[in-house]
């Protein structure tokens, strides 16, 4: 299992950030997330492997000016 914000979701071998975001209804809006406190940005989503028992935080994009 992995912790995604305040929820738990099943983990599987070879799981990537892209896999996790595919399970989130608004997953395409995230450009950066943290995995066990480490920042991961969109270019690495397809390749960054999620370890079992990871803690993932979704960081929403914020616009300002």
Secondary structure, DSSP 8 states (H G I E B T S, - for coil): -EEETTEEE---TT-BHHHHHHTSTTGGG-SEEEETTEEEEGGGTTT-B--TT-EEEEE------
